[in-house]
Amino acid sequence: MLQHKAYEYRIYPDKKQETLIAKTIGSSRYVYNHFLELWNKEYEETGKGLTYFACSKLLTKMKRDPETVWLCEVDKFSLQNSLRNLSDAFSRFFKGQNEHPQFKSKKSPKQSYTTQYTNNNIAVSGNCMKLPKLGLVKFAESREMRGCILNATVRRKPSGKFFVSILCEEDICEFPKTDSAVGIDLGITDFAILSDGSRNDNNHFTRRMEERLRREQRKLAKRTLAAEKRGIPLSEARNYQKQRRKVARLYERVANQRNEFLNKLSTEIVKNHDIICIEDLNVKGMVRNHKLAKSISDVSWASLVSKLQYKAAWYGKEVIRISRWFPSSQICSECSHKDGKKPLHVREWTCPVCHAHHDRDVNAARNILAEGLRIRALTPVY
């Protein structure tokens, strides 16, 4: 089955290419903000917004205007994709799927633009990648790209590194069936507990780097104060920018470690099980608990669920989400007796009816599996 799959590579642009990337990101942001303002004004005056096609015609006129003719210097597809993103954001807003689109900031850590593939304008040539307007850019080919290229997104991360994400459409072969189903209980002490009793340790990536992060952030705060005393804008303070990139590299390392762990775990689960049952956790509500907020954010449950879902779709497996209100920790997995709510420090308990002794997390995972299979049996197949 044809699926969309992205391949991310680090690129090493020269100074001229870095300048062009910065110009393209800035131009894309300018176009997005300019038309967002026009869209808002049109809605206030007429009660109706603009459309992508109306904005596209206005963009063509802007390129001919002497004041904004500099938009012609960058990749045209990046500007068109900014308009598409704005149009999609308003469509989701009117459907109630997200909040009102906001203006993009130059200081945002997310700096990127997207270009389209056409006439072989994106291709690999040896140790270089051809990109629109940029030409040949050196890159690290960490894995082989497959399928038909659809678009490319160039990103500049806070650490100063550049990456390109190539979206491809390829025929992904499904994993062989295992006739196995599993329930997963997500936790903090142990990251993921499976219904077969196996546990996956929580690596505490942020906590392991916490002391070093704290030390480097103190240095960053001191350099911020030093720049303010000297009256130098932070964008021009070289010592501040150097330290800011150092802190960003530490956060990037933590994110990469966590992402690698989650990718390996999700692939292993999808490969070994046909049906995966997992809780639909209210992470936003849970992080309001100030005692657990840092630990919950570090484990990144939502990221694991997201990876399980798209990998299951790729490889012909099935993910079943269980209601967050299902009392998985209160029910005996042997006799289904509901024993009531238990405080978090209670890790083991014995059922008063069937006298089965339970590990709290393994018992919860088994209940999640049973509930998932029950929901699946009641769901009509079309």
C-alpha positions in Angstrom: 0.0 0.0 0.0 1.3 3.5 -0.9 2.1 5.5 2.2 3.7 8.9 2.9 7.1 8.6 4.7 9.6 11.3 5.5 13.4 11.0 5.5 15.4 13.6 7.5 19.0 14.4 6.7 21.4 16.9 8.0 22.7 19.4 5.4 25.8 21.5 5.4 25.1 24.7 3.4 27.9 27.2 2.6 27.6 30.8 3.7 25.8 31.9 0.5 23.3 29.0 0.8 22.8 29.8 4.6 22.0 33.4 3.6 19.5 32.2 1.0 17.8 29.8 3.5 17.5 32.7 6.0 15.9 34.9 3.2 13.5 32.2 2.2 12.4 31.5 5.8 12.0 35.2 6.4 10.0 35.7 3.1 7.7 32.8 3.9 7.1 34.2 7.3 6.4 37.7 5.8 3.9 36.3 3.3 2.1 34.3 6.0 1.8 37.3 8.4 0.9 39.7 5.6 -2.0 37.6 4.3 -3.1 36.6 7.9 -3.6 40.4 8.5 -5.5 40.8 5.2 -7.6 37.7 6.1 -8.5 39.1 9.5 -9.5 42.5 8.1 -11.6 40.9 5.4 -13.4 38.8 8.0 -14.1 41.8 10.2 -15.5 43.9 7.3 -17.5 41.3 5.4 -17.9 38.3 7.8 -16.1 36.1 5.2 -12.4 35.3 4.9 -10.2 35.1 1.9 -9.4 32.0 -0.1 -6.1 30.4 -1.2 -6.7 31.4 -4.8 -7.5 35.0 -4.0 -4.3 35.2 -1.9 -2.3 33.6 -4.7 -3.4 36.3 -7.2 -2.4 39.0 -4.7 1.0 37.4 -4.1 1.7 37.5 -7.9 1.0 41.3 -7.8 3.2 41.7 -4.8 6.1 40.2 -6.7 5.7 42.9 -9.4 5.5 45.7 -6.8 8.8 47.6 -6.4 8.5 47.6 -2.6 8.1 43.8 -2.4 10.0 42.7 -5.6 12.5 41.0 -3.3 10.1 38.1 -2.9 11.2 37.0 -6.4 14.7 36.2 -5.0 13.5 33.1 -3.1 11.9 29.8 -4.0 8.3 30.5 -5.3 7.0 27.2 -3.9 8.0 28.2 -0.4 5.7 31.3 -0.6 2.8 29.3 -2.1 3.1 26.7 0.7 2.9 29.5 3.3 -0.5 30.5 1.7 -1.6 26.8 1.8 -0.6 26.5 5.4 -2.6 29.7 6.2 -5.7 28.4 4.3 -5.5 25.0 6.0 -5.1 26.7 9.5 -8.3 28.7 8.9 -10.2 25.7 7.6 -9.3 23.8 10.8 -10.2 26.8 12.9 -13.7 27.1 11.4 -14.2 23.4 11.9 -13.3 23.8 15.6 -10.1 21.7 15.3 -7.6 24.3 16.4 -7.4 27.9 17.7 -7.3 31.0 15.5 -4.1 31.3 13.4 -1.4 33.4 15.1 1.3 35.6 13.5 4.6 33.9 13.1 7.6 35.3 15.1 11.1 35.7 14.0 12.2 34.5 17.5 10.3 31.2 17.2 12.4 28.1 17.5 10.6 26.6 14.5 12.2 28.2 11.4 11.5 26.3 8.2 10.0 26.5 4.7 8.6 23.8 2.4 9.2 23.5 -1.3 7.5 21.2 -3.9 9.1 18.6 -6.1 8.7 19.3 -9.9 10.9 18.6 -12.9 13.5 16.7 -10.9 14.3 19.9 -8.8 15.0 17.7 -5.7 17.5 14.9 -6.2 20.5 13.2 -4.7 23.8 13.5 -6.5 26.7 11.7 -4.7 27.2 13.3 -1.3 25.1 16.3 -2.3 21.4 17.0 -2.5 19.9 19.3 -5.2 17.3 21.7 -3.7 15.4 24.5 -5.5 17.3 27.8 -5.6 20.0 26.4 -3.3 21.6 24.1 -5.9 23.8 21.3 -4.6 24.1 21.2 -0.8 26.3 18.7 1.0 24.4 16.3 3.2 24.8 13.3 5.5 23.0 10.3 3.8 22.1 8.4 7.0 19.7 6.1 5.1 18.6 5.4 1.6 15.6 7.4 0.3 12.9 5.4 -1.5 9.7 6.1 -3.3 8.5 9.2 -5.3 9.5 12.6 -3.8 6.6 14.9 -3.0 8.2 17.9 -1.2 11.1 19.0 1.0 11.1 21.0 4.2 14.3 22.9 5.1 14.7 23.6 8.8 17.1 25.7 10.8 17.2 24.5 14.4 18.0 26.7 17.4 21.4 25.0 17.7 22.3 26.5 14.3 22.2 23.1 12.5 20.3 22.7 9.2 18.1 19.7 8.2 16.0 18.8 5.3 13.0 16.5 5.5 12.0 14.8 2.3 8.4 13.5 2.1 8.1 10.5 -0.2 5.3 8.3 -1.4 6.3 4.7 -1.3 5.0 1.2 -1.2 5.6 -0.1 2.3 5.5 -3.8 2.9 3.4 -5.0 5.8 4.9 -6.9 8.7 4.0 -10.6 8.9 1.0 -11.4 11.1 1.8 -12.7 14.6 -1.8 -13.4 15.9 -0.8 -11.6 19.0 -2.6 -8.8 20.9 -1.1 -6.6 23.7 -2.2 -4.0 26.2 0.1 -1.2 27.2 0.0 0.7 30.5 2.1 3.9 30.4 3.9 5.0 33.6 6.7 7.1 35.0 8.8 4.7 36.9 8.5 2.1 34.1 7.8 3.8 30.8 5.6 1.1 29.2 4.3 -2.1 30.9 2.9 -4.7 28.5 0.2 -7.2 29.4 2.6 -10.1 28.9 4.6 -8.8 31.9 7.5 -7.2 30.1 8.6 -3.7 31.2 10.4 -0.9 29.4 12.5 1.3 31.6 12.1 5.1 31.7 15.4 6.5 30.7 14.9 9.9 32.3 16.7 11.7 29.4 16.1 15.2 30.7 16.9 14.3 34.3 20.2 12.8 33.3 21.2 16.0 31.6 19.5 18.3 34.2 22.7 19.4 36.1 24.5 20.3 32.9 21.5 22.1 31.5 21.1 24.0 34.8 24.8 25.1 34.7 24.7 26.2 31.1 21.4 28.1 31.5 22.9 30.0 34.5 25.7 31.1 32.1 23.1 32.1 29.5 21.3 34.2 32.1 24.5 36.0 33.1 25.3 36.8 29.5 21.8 38.1 29.0 22.3 40.5 31.9 25.8 41.5 30.7 24.4 42.4 27.2 21.6 44.4 28.8 24.0 46.4 30.9 26.1 47.2 27.9 23.0 48.2 25.9 23.6 45.6 23.2 20.6 43.8 21.6 20.7 40.1 22.2 20.6 39.4 18.5 24.0 41.2 18.2 25.6 39.9 21.5 28.1 37.3 20.3 28.7 35.8 23.7 25.0 35.4 24.3 24.4 33.8 20.9 27.3 31.4 21.4 25.9 30.3 24.8 22.3 30.1 23.5 23.4 27.7 20.7 25.2 25.6 23.4 22.1 25.3 25.5 20.1 24.5 22.3 22.5 21.7 21.4 22.0 20.1 24.8 18.2 20.2 24.4 18.6 18.8 20.9 20.7 15.9 22.2 18.0 15.1 24.8 15.3 15.2 22.1 17.3 13.0 19.8 17.9 10.4 22.5 14.2 10.3 23.4 13.2 10.1 19.8 15.5 7.2 19.1 14.2 5.3 22.1 10.6 5.9 21.2 11.2 4.8 17.5 12.9 1.6 18.5 10.2 0.7 21.1 7.3 1.5 18.9 8.7 -0.5 16.0 9.3 -3.5 18.2 5.8 -3.4 19.6 4.2 -3.0 16.1 6.4 -5.8 14.7 5.5 -8.3 17.4 1.8 -7.6 17.8 -1.2 -7.4 15.5 -3.5 -5.6 17.9 -2.2 -2.9 20.3 -4.5 -1.5 23.0 -3.5 1.7 24.8 -5.1 4.3 27.0 -6.2 7.7 25.7 -4.4 9.7 28.4 -5.3 13.4 29.2 -1.6 14.5 29.2 -2.5 18.3 29.3 -4.6 17.8 32.4 -2.0 15.6 34.1 0.9 18.0 33.7 -1.1 20.5 35.8 0.1 18.5 38.8 3.3 20.4 39.6 4.8 17.4 41.4 4.6 15.2 38.3 4.7 17.7 35.4 8.4 17.5 34.7 8.4 13.6 34.8 5.3 13.4 32.6 6.8 15.8 30.1 10.1 13.9 30.0 8.5 10.5 29.2 6.6 11.8 26.2 3.6 9.4 26.2 1.8 11.3 23.4 4.8 10.9 21.1 4.8 7.1 21.6 1.1 6.9 20.9 1.5 8.9 17.7 4.4 6.7 16.5 2.4 3.5 17.2 -0.6 4.9 15.2 1.3 5.8 12.0 3.5 2.7 12.1 0.5 0.5 12.6 -1.1 2.1 9.6 2.1 1.5 7.6 2.6 -2.1 8.5 -1.0 -3.4 8.6 -1.5 -3.5 12.3 -4.3 -2.1 14.5 -4.2 0.4 17.4 -7.3 0.6 19.8 -7.6 3.6 22.1 -9.2 3.0 25.5 -11.2 5.7 27.2 -9.2 7.7 29.8 -12.0 7.1 32.3 -11.7 3.3 32.1 -10.6 2.2 35.6 -7.8 -0.1 34.5 -6.0 0.0 37.9 -9.2 -0.8 40.0 -10.3 -4.0 38.3 -9.0 -7.5 39.0 -7.9 -9.0 35.7 -8.7 -12.5 36.9 -12.3 -12.2 38.2 -13.3 -8.6 37.1 -14.0 -7.5 40.6 -13.7 -3.7 41.0 -11.7 -3.0 44.1 -11.9 0.8 44.1 -9.4 3.6 43.6 -5.9 3.2 45.0 -3.2 5.8 45.8 -0.1 5.9 43.6 2.2 4.4 46.3 0.2 1.1 46.2 2.1 -0.9 43.6 0.8 -4.4 44.5 -2.5 -5.6 45.8 -4.5 -8.8 46.3 -8.1 -9.3 45.1 -10.4 -9.9 48.1 -12.7 -12.1 45.9 -10.4 -14.5 44.0 -7.3 -13.8 46.1 -5.2 -13.2 43.0 -2.0 -11.1 43.8 -1.5 -8.4 41.2 1.3 -6.1 40.2 -0.6 -2.8 39.7 0.9 -1.9 36.3 0.8 -5.4 34.8 -2.8 -5.8 36.0 -3.8 -2.5 34.4 -2.2 -3.5 31.1 -4.1 -6.8 31.1 -7.4 -4.9 31.7 -6.6 -2.5 28.9 -6.0 -5.4 26.6 -9.4 -7.0 27.6 -11.2 -3.7 27.2 -9.6 -3.1 23.8 -10.6 -6.6 22.5 -14.1 -6.0 23.8 -14.4 -2.7 21.9 -13.0 -4.3 18.8 -15.6 -7.1 19.0 -18.5 -4.6 19.2 -17.2 -2.4 16.4 -19.0 -3.3 13.1 -16.7 -4.1 10.1 -17.6 -2.5 6.8 
